[in-house]
Amino acid sequence: MKSTGIIRKVDDLGRIVLPVELRRSLGIEERDPLEIFVEEDQIILRKSSVVCVFCGTEDNVSDFKGKGICDSCRASLHS
């Protein structure tokens, strides 16, 4: 893991601000979903992408009842 040397304090609502330089370099835009993972004593944030629950692809995925499903898997459900 690479250290950025940036330190931020948690506010009274439990929020932190991600520096604009990091957001730009990682392609994180306003309102982008971030996944939160815990690994031992570390909190890991990852930009979330919608993936198909059946095959795991990120291509042509749309929402179906709160889950991602790609066009290919959607078509195979109707077969």
ChimeraX attribute file (.defattr): number of C-alpha atoms within 10 A of each C-alpha:
attribute: neighborCount
match mode: 1-to-1
recipient: residues
	/A:1	3
	/A:2	4
	/A:3	5
	/A:4	7
	/A:5	5
	/A:6	8
	/A:7	10
	/A:8	10
	/A:9	9
	/A:10	10
	/A:11	9
	/A:12	7
	/A:13	6
	/A:14	7
	/A:15	10
	/A:16	12
	/A:17	10
	/A:18	12
	/A:19	11
	/A:20	11
	/A:21	9
	/A:22	12
	/A:23	12
	/A:24	10
	/A:25	8
	/A:26	11
	/A:27	11
	/A:28	17
	/A:29	11
	/A:30	7
	/A:31	6
	/A:32	11
	/A:33	14
	/A:34	13
	/A:35	11
	/A:36	11
	/A:37	11
	/A:38	9
	/A:39	7
	/A:40	6
	/A:41	6
	/A:42	8
	/A:43	9
	/A:44	11
	/A:45	12
	/A:46	12
	/A:47	13
	/A:48	12
	/A:49	13
	/A:50	18
	/A:51	19
	/A:52	22
	/A:53	13
	/A:54	12
	/A:55	11
	/A:56	13
	/A:57	16
	/A:58	14
	/A:59	13
	/A:60	13
	/A:61	21
	/A:62	17
	/A:63	12
	/A:64	10
	/A:65	7
	/A:66	7
	/A:67	13
	/A:68	20
	/A:69	25
	/A:70	22
	/A:71	14
	/A:72	14
	/A:73	15
	/A:74	15
	/A:75	10
	/A:76	8
	/A:77	8
	/A:78	6
	/A:79	5
